[in-house]
Amino acid sequence: MKPRIQLLSAELIDRILREAFELLMNPGVRVGSAAVELLRSAGVKVNNGVAYLPEPLVRQCLASAPSDFYLYNRQGEKAVHYGGDDVHYDPGSCCVQMLDPDTLEARPSETRDLVRIVQVTEMLPQFAAQATAVVCNDAPSAIGDLYRLFVILQHSDKPVACGAFSAAGLQGMIDLFAADSGSPEKLRQQPRVVVEVCPSPPLNWSEFASHNLLDLARAGVPAGIVSVPMAGGTAPVTLAGSVTQHAAETLAGIVLHQLAGPGSPIVWGGAPTIFDMRTGGVPMGAVETAMLNMACAEVGKHLGLPTNGYLVATDSKLVDAQAGAESARSATLGALARINLISGAGMLESLACFSVEKLVMDAEWIASAYRLMRGIEVGGNEARGGGETLATDMFAQTGLSGDFLKLKETRALFRQEQHLPSNVIDRSERGSESPSDVFTRARTRVAELVSKYRKPALSEDVLRKFQAIVAREIDREAGVLSQ
């Protein structure tokens, strides 16, 4: 038996979807001009930028969306499975600040910070994918999305989860990945990227978000819908009401996406949160935020779609006990909810700041979550190296001596039965080594991982293509700004 958590009954999921379908007709969904003709050609009524999506059309588009797909690494190997109950993790995305480990102050993030995050992520098996973790404030902001990908592709072989936050920059990002894959067709066949697109709550697919969703569908590049309802702020205050809004916004995105490219891969994702009425903040570490992510994923799973959620983050400004408690809790809850890709590791201060030391700490919580997901294994005990019984065979060898350390079963099975953490987790006896806090041990672990990291060997031809794409986009942006 493998443990899992479900928050919604079948009856409640049906009610959520029923009301979500109602919202798609009344009040409808605001869409960008890029989507208007596409919707009208499908028979959808659109007035003043508001589309009214009938349930039969939504059901038709759901039916054409794939129930699963894979992301591949640079070597062409399957690395992330979007679908079913498989669970993977990647770092958080788009932090604008970096926690300085020496001063413990937040400062604007730079290219060197992104490189270090990528290096550490590349070395940690707990992370199946990279993410555009921080904004590079030392790079031209007009090509920020493209630039971060340019940095990651030079330093990582893993798949990448990224976001497109302007309509103009997406084609350059797709071109980078096509150059890395070898061709647009190879990128379509073995995608190495999922590009996240966010509607604006409530019920608004903006001009650039609509544009990007359509372009991703037509290119066959996996798209991740990241709906961000804020319970009590930009969404109903009840958790069930926010999940309903999330469903409506995501269903609307699937309609746009599948009409543009039927069968193109799409993810039922999100970063739903609550709104803290005392501070006006968005607490990413709150248990209710975790519950929203879990519930939204349950609705997506009910519809047979791949899922994503934003967890493993904290509202603390330091890598402290609060950060550990909030991040470990949501890493575990997300795993037990079987969310396919869980983003957010390394993030502090409600997604504003990143810490690479927290990233390696989060890897420990994630490893523990993976162990919990496996549950207590009994079947096939003999094949695993144990006897045919649970305990009596071993007692037959030890009697009442209790000397289980000498048994071959102990040597054969302890690495399967027990998760053995890195030195970030202190299990030593007092006096065996100098005591240290977890942040100090995490700093040491970061240094160890960076020292062992080796940069991927890219061909000169691929590097030239990368540089040409970046130069082209810089020139294009310069031309736009000069007009």
N, C-alpha and C positions, 0 to 999 in steps of 0.2 A: 504494500500500500504506500503510495507516494502522497504526501500531504499537500493540500491546497486550501485556499480560502475563497469563498464566494460570498459576496455581500447582497446580491440581488436574487430574488426568487424569479422563476420563469414568468409568473404572473406580473411582477413589477417590470420586468424587461419588456413584456408585451405592452404594458401601459405606457412606458417611456417611449417606445417606438410609435405607438398609436398617436400620442400627443406630438411627437416630432414630425410625423407626416402631416398632422393638422397645421403645425407652425409653417411648414413649407408652402401651404396654401393661404394661410392667414396668420400673420401679416405678409408672408412671402419672404424672399431673400433678395437683398440688394446685390447686384453683380456688376462687374466692369463691362465697359463697352465691347471688349474683345469677345465676350461670351454671348452678347445679345443675339447676333445673327445665328450662331450655332444653336441656341435654345429655340429661337423662333422656327428654325428649319426642322426642329423635332416636335413642333406643335405647341410649344410652351408660350403662354401669354406673358409678355413683358411690357410693363408700363412705367415710364419714367425711371428706368434702371432697376425696377423691382420685378423679379421673376416669380411666378406662381407655379410650383412644381407638383404635378399630380402624382399620386402614389404609384400608379401603374408604370409610369416612366422611371421613377426612382427604383422600383423593383427590377425593371428591365436592366438598368445600369448596374445594380448590385449583382445581378446574375452574370454579367460579363466581366466583373472584376475578379482577378485570380485569387484563389483561397490561400495560396502560398507562393513564395519565390525565394531565391537565394541571392545573397551578395557574395562576390568572389574576391579573393586576394589577388595580388599582382601575378602570382604563379598560376592562376587559373583554377585554384582549389576553392571548393565551397567553404565559406567561413561563417556566414550568418544565415540562419534559416528563419525567414519571416513566415510564420504559420504554425498551426497546431499548438502544442504546449511547450515548445522549445523557448528557452530564455537566454538572452545575451545582454551584455552591458557595454556602454561606451561612455566616455567623459561627457561632462556638460558642455554647453556651447554658448559662445557670444558674450562671455564676461568682458567687461571693459576695464577691469582692474586686476592686479596681481598682488597677492599677499607676499611682502618681502619677508623671508624667513629670518633675516637678521634684525630688522627693526620692528617686525610684526605690524607694520603699517601698510595700508593699501596704496598702491601707486599705479599710474596708467600702464596697461600691459603693452608689451612690445614684441617684435619678431623673435627675439632671443627667448622670450618666455614660451611662445608657441612651440619653438623648436624643442625646448626642454620637456614640455608636456608630451609632445609627440614621441620623443625618445623614450620616456618612461612608460608611456602607454604601449609602445611597441614591444617593450620587454616584459610586460605583465600579461600572463595568459588569461587573467580574469576579464580582460577587455578584448572582445572579439572585433571591435571596430574603433577607428579614430573618429574624432569630431573636431570641428573648427572651434576649439575651446575658448580662445580669447580673441578679441579685436586687437589688431596690430596698429597701435596709435602712431607708430613711426612710419607707416606706409600711407600712400595716397588713399584717402577715405572713399573716393569715387570708385575705386576698384577693390574695396576691402574684402568682399566675398571671394572674388577671384584670387586675390593675393594670398589669402589664407590657404586656399586649395593648392596654389603653386608651392607654398612652403611645405605643406603636408605631403604632397606627392613626391617631393624630393627626399623625404626623410622616412617614409613608411611604405610597407608592402600590404598593410591591412586595408580592408574596406573603409569607407568614409561616410559618416552622416554629416550633412551640412545643410545650410539654409540659403535661400535666395531672397534677398530683401530689397531687390529692385528689378524691374522688368528688363532693363537694359543689360544687366550683368549676367543673366542666366546663360545666354548662348556661349559666352566665353568660358563659363564653367563646364558646360557640356563639351565644348571643344577640347578643353584640357583633359578630360577623362577619355574622350575618343582618341586623343593622341597617345595617352598612356596605354589604352587597350589595344591600339593598333588601327582601329577604324570605328566609325559610328555603328556599323553592323555588329562588330565584335562587342562593343559596349552594350548593345541591345541584348545580345545573346548571353553575355556573362557580365552583368553590371557590377561595378565595384563601388557604386555610390547610391545613396538614397538622398534626395533633395527635399527638404521640408518646406512646406508652404503654409502660411497661417492666415485664416480668415480673421476679420476684425469683429470682435463681439460688440453687439449682438447681431447675428444673422447678416453679415456683410462680407461678401467676397470682393475686395477692393480691386481697383484697376490693375495694379501690378500683380496681385495675388491670382486673379483670374487669368491674366496673361501667362504667368509662369506655370500654372496648373495645366493649361492647354498645351503649352510648348513641351512640357515634360511628357505628357501623354503621347504627343505626336512623335517625339524622339524615342519613345520606348524606355525612357530612363525612370526608374522607380521614384515615385513621389510619396512623401509622407505628409498627410494632413495633420497639422498641429493646431487644433482648436483650443482656445485659451479662455474659456468662460471663467469669470471671477465671481464666486458666489457672494451675493450681496452688493457687488459693485457693478459689473457689467453683465450679470446673470442673476436669475432668481436666488434668493438667499438660502433656500433649501438645497441640500445636496442632490436630492432627486430631481429638483427643477433644473439645476445646473447640468446634470447628466443629460436631461432631455434637450436642453439647448445645444449641448455638445453634439448630441446625436443629429439634430436638425442641421447644424452647420456642416458636419462631416458628410451627411447624406447629400447635401447640396453640392459639396465639393466633388463627391464621387460622380454625380450626374454630369457636371462640367467635364471632368476628367475622362469618363468613359465615353461620352459623346464625341470627344475629340480623338480618342484613341482606344477603341474597344479592346479589352484584354490587356491593356498596359497595366503594369503592377502599381498598386496603390496601398497605402498603409492607413489603417484606422488609428490615428495617433492623437496625442493631445498633451497639453500642459495645464490642466484645470487647477484652480486654486480657490482658496477662500479669501475673503477680504477682512482684514483685522479692523474691527470697528473702533478700537482704541487708538491705534497708531496710524491708520490709513495705509498700512503696508500690505504686502502680499507674502504671507508666511509659507515658504516652500517646505519648511520642516514640520509643519503642523500635521497631526494625524489625520485631520479631515482632508487635507490636500492629498495625502496618500490614498485615502478612501475614495476620493473623486477619481483619481487616476485608475484605481482598481475597478471601480464601477463602470467607468467609460470603456475600459478594456473588455469587461464582461459583455457589454452590449455588442462591441465589435466581434468578439468571439462567437456570440450567439448568431451573428450574421455570416459567420464563416470567413472573416477577414483577418489579415495579419494586423498586429497591434504594436503600439509604442506608447510609452509614458515617461514623464519627467519626475524622477525620484532620486534618492541618494544625496539630496542637497540639504543644506542647513540654513537657518537664519542667523546663526552666530557669526560674529565678525572675526573670531579667532578659531584656531583648530583646538578646541577645548572639549570638555565633557559634553556640553550641549551639542556640539558638532558631531561627536561620536554617537551619542544617543539617537539624535534625529536621523542621521544618515544610515546607521545600522538598522534602525527600525524600518525605514522605508525600503532599503535594499532587500530586506527579508520579506516584507509584505508584497512588494512587486514580484518577487520570485514565486511566492506562494499563489499569487494571482495569475501566474504564467503569462506575464506580458512578454512579448517576443523580444523587443529591444527596449532596455531601460536606460535612459540618458540622465545625466546629472552629477555623476561622480566628480569630486574635486571642487564643487561649487560652494561658496560661502555667501553670506550676506544677501540672501534671497536672490541668488543668481547674478549678483553684481560683481563678485570677486572670485578669483580662482586661486587655489593653493595646490601645488604639486605634491606637497607633503600630505595634504588631505587625500589626494588621489591614491597614494600608496596605502594609506589607512583604509580608505574605502574598498580597496582591493581585498583587504582582509575580511571586511564584513560580507563582501560579495562571495568570497570563497566559502565562508561559513553558510551563506544562504544556499549555495550550490549543494553543500553537504546535506543540509536539511531537506532539500528537494528530493534527494535520493531516498530518504526515509530509512527505515530499518529493514535491511535485506535479509531474507530467509531462504527463498527459493534458490535451488542450485547450490546449496552450501557445500556439498561435496566437490562440485566442480570448481568452486572458488578456493578450495584448499582446506576446507574444514571437514568434519565428519558428516554422517548422515543425520545426526541429531543436533539439537540446539546446544546442549551442554553436557549430556550424559556421556558421550564418547570421550570428551576431554576429562571429565571427572574420573572416568575409568582408568585414565593414565596417571592422574595426580593423586587420586584418593582424597584424603583430607589434608594433604600437605599444602595445598594451595599454590604449588610452584608452577603456575601457568606460563611463566616467562620462558621455561625450557622447552615448551611444546613447539613442534614444527608448525602447528596451526597458528600459533601466535606470530611466528616469523612470517608466515604466508599471508596473513590477513590484516595485520595491524594497519598497514598503509591504506588498505581499502576501507577499513572500518572507521579510521580516525583521520580527520583533516589536520595536517601538521602546518601551523601558520609560520610565517617568516619571523625574523627577530623583531619586527615591529611590535608584535605581541609578546609581552614579557611573561614567561612561565618559569624563569630561573629561580633557584632557591636564594633566599636572602644571604648575602655574603659571598656568593659565588662570582659575582661581578659587581662593578660599581653601579648603583641604582641610577636610573635615568627616567625621564618622562617620555610619553609616547611620541610627542612632537620631535624630541631629540632623536629618538630611534628612527622616526620616519625620515628625518633629514639624512641620516646615515644611509638608510635604504635607498633614497633618491640618488645619492652620490654613487652607491654601488651599481645601481642599474644604469646610470649614465655612463659610467666607466666601461661597462660591458657592451654597450650599444654599438652597433656597426651600421653605418649609413648604407642604404641599398645602392647597388651598382646600376645606374641607369645609362643607357647608350647615349652617345653624343647626339645622335639623331633625335631621340626623344627630348633631350634637354633643349636642343635648338627649337623644336616645335613648341615646347612650353614657353620659352622666352619670346618667341615670335607672337604667340597668342597674347601674352601679357603686354608686350609692346604695342600690339594692335589695339588692345582695349584702352591703354593709356592715351594713345593718339585719338581714339574715338571720343573718349571722355573730354579730352582737351578741346576737341572740335565742338562738342556740345556746349561746353562752358564758355567758349569764345563767341557763340552766336548771340 
